[in-house]
């Protein structure tokens, strides 16, 4: 849709204002130059002949420089520069008109003259700016009056750049319920500075003294807001949270200052302080992949699946089909997405990925461009007990989704895998590794058929570890145990795991898909997300206890319950026989395919189908050990 089709009555009135201002500026400049004397009267008829054409040309110039489409309440330096650019173009146009077209042919001398044109340039900038700046000031005073009279005093914590973004949001009304009266910055260079008329009153370590100082001035602080830079290690976010809570302050955060996210305040959760710095995501790259596409997400009601659904809507998907076998989860995710008013076509279907005919039929009807396969059974202890169910869902379900996506003509299928698939010791890791091998084999066959050109479809798998606050994650479990008064149960004192946020994981999953579809080389089909340094689980438990204002071993006990079947102390990122590949994408690594040929896989699949049908565990164990020789010997113990 073109920009012209978006023009409204408001845009028309702005354009009318601008052309009237332009005509007035030229007329006044002309009058001042000739002081309203005989020269003015003699030249006025020609000016009136030229003026309509010049005004029409000015309208085009204003449209090119976005003056007619910019909302006045948000006018800022870039808009002021556009006004100067537009006035300069119009002044140059008058210069060309005067020196080339009018003067030599009509008067034999210059009609307007340089003085008139210079006067016009200044008057045009003033005329175009005056009403805009007046309206902006009017809106600013209204919003700030509301902020001062109805909101409690707030301290911002973070660097000046972050604070400036927040203050602009407050001034425009985008961020509500805040009245910033000061900033605490971790940077000494910010101290003593004013940011949009709000002072940097001290360093983060000065929080008690600053709060006491405001209280003496009858400006009691009731809330502190932590900006993204307040969560950097040098800002010591744990100290900020504990000290603020001791002072009885409400501690909030802005989850993101990205333009694509609506600014909103949320409570600071304990898991916010457990994170490493997130990777920088190239959102333009993700939007280029997703915008206008038809997307299917299996398991769309789960933690990962629902977040992928939200992200593909954010990046402009035209159609979304959510496949989910839980009716409450499907209802919840479709309602949440519908409330976003994205304008996309959102559809939810109850379906089990084990039902091959149902999945094939749904994909054939929907005709997706991209399929994100997040449906799986994921809980290690449960799958160790009911591991045949893991084979049915994680292996045969994934095969059904992959075959259906290929038959439907999709561009790509992205399977959500796990770091437990590398040299697996659990049924979760084993079944996911088998599904990876099937997708790798399909991808290999399509690349071979393409004979050097781009394959008709890509099949990729993306591995990552634990995501904070997901269903079944250790963090919600520890929080519940702390709230219950303890004890916290940890399986082993040396247990370590990788952690990342759901948002970052899903954005990097889509990033991996962009690489797979845009790469000139097709020698990778397994991607691994950069999860930073692994975290010792007992350290995580102790940290969460302290962040809750309690002491480990005194207020809350930590009990070691012993390792469960299918667990190992350390997760690994790549198998020993998987060569890694540097793909040049921040936050994503890759491995070259290392899968058996499709003919061998189909032989194992046929044997598995028969063994599952007869519940022949010994045969299933033999087949899986044959397919994945590195599989741990104790992971398939019968229940």
C-alpha positions in Angstrom: 0.0 0.0 0.0 1.4 3.4 -0.9 1.9 6.3 1.4 -0.7 8.3 -0.6 -3.4 5.9 0.4 -2.8 6.7 4.1 -3.5 10.4 3.7 -6.3 11.6 6.1 -8.1 14.7 6.9 -5.4 15.5 9.4 -2.7 15.3 6.7 -4.8 17.5 4.4 -5.1 20.2 7.1 -1.3 20.0 7.7 -0.7 20.4 3.9 -3.1 23.3 3.8 -1.3 25.0 6.7 2.1 24.5 5.0 1.1 25.9 1.6 -0.6 28.9 3.2 2.6 29.4 5.3 4.7 29.1 2.1 2.6 31.6 0.2 2.6 34.1 3.1 6.4 33.7 3.6 7.1 34.5 0.0 4.7 37.4 -0.1 6.1 39.0 3.1 9.7 38.5 1.9 8.8 40.2 -1.4 7.0 43.1 0.4 9.9 43.6 2.8 12.5 43.6 0.1 10.8 46.3 -1.9 9.4 48.0 1.1 5.9 48.1 -0.4 6.9 50.8 -2.9 6.5 51.3 -6.6 8.8 48.3 -7.4 6.6 46.1 -5.3 3.4 47.2 -7.1 5.0 46.8 -10.5 6.2 43.3 -9.8 3.1 42.1 -7.9 1.1 40.9 -10.9 3.9 38.5 -12.1 4.4 37.3 -8.5 0.7 36.4 -8.3 1.0 34.5 -11.6 4.0 32.5 -10.4 2.7 31.9 -6.9 0.1 29.1 -7.6 2.7 27.0 -9.4 5.3 27.6 -6.7 2.7 26.6 -4.0 1.9 23.4 -5.9 5.6 22.6 -6.2 6.0 23.2 -2.5 3.3 20.7 -1.7 5.4 18.0 -3.5 8.5 19.1 -1.6 6.7 18.9 1.8 5.4 15.4 1.0 8.9 14.2 0.0 10.3 15.5 3.3 7.4 13.9 5.3 6.2 17.3 6.6 2.6 16.4 5.8 2.7 13.0 7.5 4.5 13.7 10.7 2.4 14.0 13.9 3.0 17.3 15.5 2.9 16.0 19.0 6.1 14.1 18.3 8.0 16.8 16.4 11.7 16.6 17.2 15.2 17.4 15.8 14.8 15.2 12.7 11.6 17.0 11.8 13.2 20.4 12.3 16.0 19.3 10.0 13.3 18.2 7.4 11.8 21.7 7.6 15.2 23.3 7.0 15.8 20.9 4.0 12.4 21.7 2.5 12.9 25.5 2.9 16.3 25.2 1.3 15.0 23.2 -1.7 12.2 25.9 -2.2 14.8 28.7 -1.9 17.0 27.0 -4.5 13.9 26.6 -6.7 13.2 30.4 -6.4 16.9 31.0 -7.3 16.6 28.9 -10.4 13.3 30.5 -11.3 14.8 34.0 -10.9 18.1 33.5 -12.5 17.2 31.2 -15.4 13.5 31.4 -16.3 11.9 34.8 -15.3 14.5 37.5 -15.0 16.3 37.4 -18.4 13.1 36.9 -20.4 10.8 39.3 -18.6 12.7 42.1 -16.9 16.2 41.9 -18.2 17.2 42.0 -14.6 16.5 39.9 -11.5 12.8 39.6 -10.5 13.1 38.5 -6.9 16.8 39.1 -6.1 19.0 37.3 -3.6 17.8 39.4 -0.7 14.2 38.4 -1.2 15.2 34.7 -1.5 17.3 34.9 1.7 14.5 36.6 3.6 12.1 34.0 2.2 14.3 31.1 3.5 14.2 32.5 7.1 10.5 33.3 7.0 9.6 29.9 5.6 11.5 28.1 8.3 9.7 30.3 10.9 6.3 29.9 9.4 6.5 26.1 9.1 8.0 25.7 12.6 5.9 28.1 14.7 2.6 26.3 14.9 4.2 22.9 15.1 6.4 23.9 18.1 3.5 25.7 19.7 1.3 22.5 19.5 4.2 20.4 20.7 4.7 22.7 23.7 0.9 22.7 24.4 0.8 18.9 24.5 4.0 18.7 26.5 2.6 21.1 29.2 -0.6 19.1 29.4 1.2 15.8 29.8 3.7 17.1 32.3 0.9 18.8 34.4 -0.8 15.4 34.5 2.5 13.7 35.4 3.2 16.2 38.2 -0.3 16.1 39.8 -1.3 12.5 39.5 1.8 10.3 39.7 4.2 9.5 42.6 7.8 10.6 42.5 10.1 8.1 40.9 13.9 7.6 40.6 15.3 6.2 37.4 18.3 3.9 37.6 20.6 3.5 34.6 22.8 5.3 32.2 21.9 8.7 30.8 21.1 7.3 27.3 18.5 4.9 28.8 17.0 7.6 31.1 16.6 10.0 28.1 14.6 7.4 26.2 12.3 6.9 29.3 11.9 10.6 29.8 10.9 11.1 26.2 8.4 8.4 26.6 7.0 10.1 29.7 6.8 13.5 28.0 4.9 12.0 25.0 2.5 10.0 27.2 3.7 6.7 26.0 5.0 5.7 29.4 2.5 6.4 32.1 2.3 6.4 35.9 5.8 7.9 36.3 7.0 11.2 37.7 10.8 11.1 37.3 12.5 13.5 39.8 16.0 12.2 39.5 18.4 9.7 37.9 20.9 7.3 39.6 23.6 6.4 37.1 26.4 3.9 37.2 28.6 6.2 35.1 30.5 8.9 36.8 30.4 11.0 33.6 26.7 11.4 34.1 26.8 12.9 37.6 25.6 16.5 37.9 24.1 16.5 34.4 20.5 17.4 33.5 18.6 15.0 31.2 15.5 16.6 29.7 15.4 18.8 32.8 15.7 15.9 35.3 19.0 15.8 37.3 21.4 13.0 37.7 21.4 13.1 41.5 24.0 10.5 42.3 25.5 7.1 41.8 23.6 3.9 42.4 25.4 3.3 45.7 24.0 6.6 46.9 20.4 5.4 46.8 19.8 5.5 50.6 21.1 9.1 50.9 19.2 10.3 47.9 15.9 8.8 49.1 16.5 10.4 52.5 17.3 13.8 50.9 14.1 13.8 48.9 12.1 12.8 52.0 13.4 15.9 53.8 12.3 18.0 50.8 8.8 16.6 51.1 9.3 14.7 47.8 9.0 11.1 49.1 10.1 8.6 46.5 7.8 5.6 46.3 9.1 3.8 43.2 12.4 3.1 41.4 12.5 2.1 37.8 15.4 0.0 36.5 16.3 0.7 32.8 18.1 -2.0 30.8 21.5 -0.7 31.7 20.7 -1.1 35.4 20.9 -4.9 34.8 24.5 -4.8 33.6 27.0 -6.4 36.0 28.7 -3.1 36.8 25.4 -1.6 38.0 25.1 -4.4 40.6 21.3 -5.0 40.0 21.1 -7.5 43.0 22.2 -4.7 45.4 19.8 -2.3 43.9 16.9 -4.7 44.3 17.7 -5.7 47.9 18.4 -2.1 49.0 15.2 -0.7 47.4 13.1 -3.4 49.0 14.6 -2.6 52.4 13.6 1.0 51.8 10.0 -0.1 51.1 10.2 1.1 47.5 8.3 -0.4 44.6 10.8 -1.8 42.1 9.8 -1.8 38.4 11.6 -2.3 35.2 11.1 -1.5 31.5 11.6 -4.8 29.8 12.7 -3.2 26.5 13.4 0.2 25.0 13.2 -1.1 21.5 10.9 0.9 19.2 9.0 -2.2 18.1 7.8 -2.9 21.7 5.3 -0.8 23.5 7.0 0.7 26.6 5.4 -0.8 29.7 6.3 -1.1 33.4 6.6 -4.6 34.9 7.7 -5.8 38.3 11.3 -6.9 38.7 11.3 -10.6 38.9 14.1 -12.6 40.5 15.0 -14.2 37.2 15.6 -10.8 35.7 18.8 -10.7 37.8 20.0 -14.1 36.8 20.8 -13.3 33.2 23.9 -12.6 31.2 23.7 -9.7 28.7 21.4 -10.6 25.8 22.6 -10.9 22.3 22.0 -8.0 19.9 19.2 -9.1 17.6 19.0 -7.8 14.0 15.2 -7.2 14.0 15.1 -5.9 10.4 16.5 -9.3 9.3 13.8 -11.2 11.2 11.1 -8.9 9.8 12.4 -9.5 6.2 11.9 -13.2 6.7 8.5 -13.2 8.4 6.7 -10.2 7.0 3.7 -11.2 4.8 4.4 -14.9 5.2 2.1 -17.8 6.2 3.4 -19.5 9.4 2.5 -22.7 11.2 3.6 -23.2 14.8 3.1 -26.7 16.3 2.9 -26.8 20.1 1.8 -23.2 19.9 0.3 -23.3 23.4 3.5 -24.1 25.2 6.1 -21.7 26.6 8.3 -21.7 23.5 5.5 -22.1 21.0 3.4 -19.3 22.3 6.4 -16.9 22.3 7.2 -17.9 18.7 3.6 -17.1 17.8 3.9 -13.7 19.4 7.2 -12.9 17.7 6.0 -13.9 14.2 3.0 -11.6 14.7 5.4 -8.8 15.8 7.4 -9.3 12.7 4.4 -9.0 10.4 3.3 -12.5 9.5 0.1 -12.4 7.3 -1.3 -15.7 8.5 -0.7 -17.9 11.5 -2.0 -21.4 12.2 -1.4 -22.6 15.7 -1.5 -26.4 16.1 -2.0 -27.6 19.7 -3.4 -30.7 21.4 -4.3 -28.9 24.6 -7.7 -27.1 24.4 -7.0 -24.7 27.3 -3.5 -23.8 26.0 -4.9 -23.3 22.5 -7.7 -21.0 23.7 -5.2 -19.0 25.9 -2.7 -18.3 23.1 -5.3 -17.5 20.4 -7.1 -15.0 22.8 -3.8 -13.4 23.7 -2.8 -12.9 20.1 -6.2 -11.7 19.1 -6.0 -9.0 21.8 -2.9 -7.7 20.0 -4.9 -6.4 17.0 -2.1 -7.2 14.6 -4.5 -7.4 11.6 -3.1 -10.9 10.7 -5.3 -13.9 10.1 -4.9 -16.1 13.3 -6.3 -19.6 13.4 -6.0 -22.3 16.1 -6.6 -26.0 15.5 -6.7 -28.9 18.0 -4.5 -31.6 16.6 -2.0 -34.2 17.8 1.2 -34.4 15.8 1.1 -38.1 16.2 -2.0 -38.1 13.9 -0.3 -38.1 10.5 -3.4 -37.8 8.3 -4.6 -34.8 10.4 -1.3 -33.0 10.2 -0.9 -33.6 6.5 -4.4 -32.4 5.8 -4.0 -29.2 7.9 -0.7 -28.2 6.2 -2.1 -29.0 2.7 -5.1 -26.7 3.4 -3.0 -23.9 5.0 0.0 -24.0 2.6 2.6 -22.5 5.0 5.7 -20.7 4.0 7.5 -21.5 7.3 6.8 -24.2 9.9 8.1 -23.9 13.5 7.9 -27.3 15.1 7.8 -26.7 18.9 5.5 -29.6 19.9 7.3 -32.2 22.0 7.4 -34.1 25.2 10.2 -32.4 27.2 10.3 -33.4 30.8 13.3 -35.7 31.4 12.0 -37.7 34.5 8.6 -38.3 32.9 10.1 -39.5 29.6 12.4 -41.8 31.5 9.3 -43.5 33.0 7.1 -43.4 29.9 9.8 -43.3 27.2 7.7 -45.0 24.6 5.4 -42.0 24.6 8.5 -39.9 23.8 9.2 -42.1 20.8 5.7 -41.6 19.5 5.7 -37.8 19.9 9.3 -36.7 19.5 10.2 -39.1 16.7 7.1 -40.1 14.8 5.4 -36.7 15.5 8.4 -34.8 14.1 8.5 -37.1 11.1 4.8 -36.4 10.4 5.4 -32.6 10.7 8.4 -32.7 8.4 6.8 -34.8 5.8 3.6 -32.7 5.8 5.6 -29.5 5.5 7.5 -30.9 2.5 4.3 -32.0 0.9 2.7 -28.6 1.5 5.5 -26.8 -0.3 6.9 -24.9 2.7 10.1 -22.9 2.3 11.5 -24.1 5.6 10.8 -26.2 8.7 12.5 -25.2 11.9 12.5 -27.9 14.6 13.1 -26.8 18.2 15.6 -29.2 19.7 17.6 -29.3 22.9 21.2 -29.3 24.1 20.3 -32.7 25.6 20.4 -34.2 22.0 24.2 -34.1 22.0 25.6 -37.4 23.0 22.3 -38.1 24.7 21.9 -39.9 28.1 18.1 -39.4 28.4 15.1 -40.4 26.3 14.4 -36.7 25.7 17.8 -36.2 24.2 17.7 -39.5 22.3 14.3 -38.9 20.7 15.2 -35.3 19.8 18.5 -36.5 18.2 16.7 -39.0 16.1 14.3 -36.3 14.9 17.3 -34.1 14.1 18.8 -36.8 12.0 15.6 -37.3 10.0 15.4 -33.5 9.3 19.1 -33.5 8.4 18.7 -36.4 6.0 15.7 -34.7 4.3 17.7 -31.4 4.1 20.7 -33.3 2.6 18.5 -35.0 0.0 16.9 -31.7 -1.1 20.4 -30.0 -1.3 21.7 -32.9 -3.4 18.7 -32.7 -5.8 19.2 -28.9 -6.2 22.8 -29.7 -7.6 24.4 -26.5 -6.3 21.4 -24.2 -6.6 19.1 -23.2 -3.8 17.1 -26.2 -2.5 13.3 -26.2 -2.7 13.1 -26.3 1.1 15.3 -26.2 4.2 15.0 -28.4 7.2 16.9 -27.1 10.2 17.1 -27.9 13.9 17.9 -25.4 16.6 19.4 -26.5 20.0 19.3 -24.5 23.2 19.2 -25.2 26.9 16.8 -24.2 29.7 14.7 -21.1 29.3 13.8 -19.0 32.4 10.2 -19.0 33.6 9.1 -21.7 31.1 6.8 -24.5 32.1 8.8 -26.9 34.2 11.8 -24.7 34.5 13.8 -24.8 37.8 13.3 -21.1 38.5 9.5 -21.2 39.0 10.0 -24.3 41.1 12.6 -22.6 43.3 10.4 -19.5 43.7 7.4 -21.7 44.8 9.7 -23.5 47.3 11.0 -20.2 48.7 7.4 -18.9 49.1 6.5 -22.1 50.9 9.3 -21.6 53.4 11.6 -24.2 51.9 13.5 -26.4 51.5 14.8 -25.9 48.0 15.6 -29.3 46.4 18.7 -29.5 44.2 19.6 -32.8 42.6 23.4 -32.5 42.9 25.9 -29.9 44.3 27.9 -29.9 41.0 24.9 -29.8 38.6 25.3 -27.0 36.0 22.9 -25.8 33.2 22.7 -23.2 30.5 19.9 -20.6 30.8 18.4 -17.9 28.6 15.1 -16.0 28.3 12.2 -17.2 26.2 12.2 -14.0 24.2 15.9 -14.2 23.3 15.7 -17.9 22.5 12.8 -17.4 20.1 14.4 -14.4 18.4 17.6 -16.4 17.9 15.6 -19.4 16.6 14.1 -17.1 13.9 17.6 -15.6 13.3 18.9 -19.2 12.6 16.1 -19.6 10.0 17.1 -16.4 8.2 20.6 -17.8 7.9 19.4 -21.1 6.6 17.3 -19.5 3.9 19.7 -16.8 2.9 23.0 -18.7 3.0 24.9 -19.3 -0.2 26.4 -22.4 1.3 24.1 -25.2 2.6 26.6 -27.2 4.7 24.9 -26.6 8.0 21.4 -27.7 9.2 21.9 -27.8 13.0 22.2 -24.5 14.8 23.1 -24.0 18.5 22.2 -20.8 20.4 24.9 -19.1 22.3 23.8 -19.4 25.9 26.8 -17.9 27.6 28.4 -19.5 30.6 26.7 -22.4 32.4 25.2 -21.7 35.8 25.7 -24.0 38.8 22.2 -24.9 40.1 23.1 -24.7 43.7 24.5 -21.2 43.2 21.3 -20.3 41.4 19.3 -21.5 44.4 21.4 -19.5 46.9 21.2 -16.4 44.8 17.4 -16.6 44.5 17.1 -17.1 48.3 19.3 -13.9 48.9 17.3 -11.9 46.3 14.2 -12.8 48.3 15.7 -11.1 51.4 16.5 -14.4 53.1 19.7 -16.3 54.0 20.6 -19.7 52.6 21.0 -22.3 55.3 19.3 -20.1 57.9 15.9 -19.1 56.6 15.8 -21.5 53.7 17.5 -24.9 53.6 18.9 -26.4 50.4 18.5 -30.2 50.2 20.3 -32.5 47.7 17.8 -35.1 46.4 20.1 -37.0 44.1 20.4 -37.2 40.3 17.4 -38.5 38.5 17.4 -41.1 35.7 18.4 -39.4 32.4 20.3 -36.5 34.0 23.9 -35.6 33.7 26.0 -33.0 35.5 27.0 -31.0 32.5 25.4 -30.2 29.2 27.4 -30.0 26.0 26.8 -27.9 22.9 28.3 -30.1 20.1 29.0 -33.8 19.7 32.6 -34.8 19.4 32.1 -35.8 15.7 30.2 -32.6 14.8 32.5 -30.0 13.2 31.4 -26.5 14.1 31.0 -23.7 11.5 31.3 -20.0 12.1 28.3 -18.5 10.3 29.0 -14.9 11.3 25.7 -14.4 13.1 25.8 -13.0 16.6 24.3 -15.5 19.2 24.1 -18.5 16.8 26.6 -21.2 16.1 26.2 -24.1 13.7 27.4 -27.7 13.0 27.9 -29.5 9.7 25.4 -32.4 9.2 26.4 -35.7 10.5 23.5 -38.0 9.8 23.1 -41.5 8.4 21.5 -41.8 4.9 17.8 -41.6 4.5 17.6 -45.3 3.4 19.0 -46.4 6.8 16.8 -44.0 8.7 13.7 -45.4 7.0 14.7 -48.9 7.9 15.0 -47.9 11.6 11.7 -46.1 11.4 9.9 -49.1 10.0 11.4 -51.3 12.7 10.4 -48.8 15.4 6.8 -48.6 14.2 6.5 -52.4 14.4 8.2 -52.5 17.8 6.1 -49.7 19.3 2.9 -51.4 18.0 3.9 -54.5 20.0 5.4 -52.6 22.9 8.6 -54.5 22.4 11.0 -52.5 24.6 14.0 -54.7 24.0 13.7 -54.2 20.2 13.1 -50.5 20.6 16.2 -50.2 22.8 18.3 -52.1 20.2 17.1 -49.9 17.3 17.7 -46.6 19.1 21.2 -47.8 20.2 22.0 -48.7 16.6 20.8 -45.3 15.3 22.5 -43.3 18.0 25.5 -45.3 19.2 26.7 -42.6 21.6 23.4 -42.9 23.6 24.1 -43.6 27.3 23.7 -47.2 28.2 21.5 -46.6 31.3 19.0 -44.2 29.8 16.4 -46.7 28.6 16.0 -48.5 31.9 12.5 -50.1 32.0 10.1 -48.7 34.5 
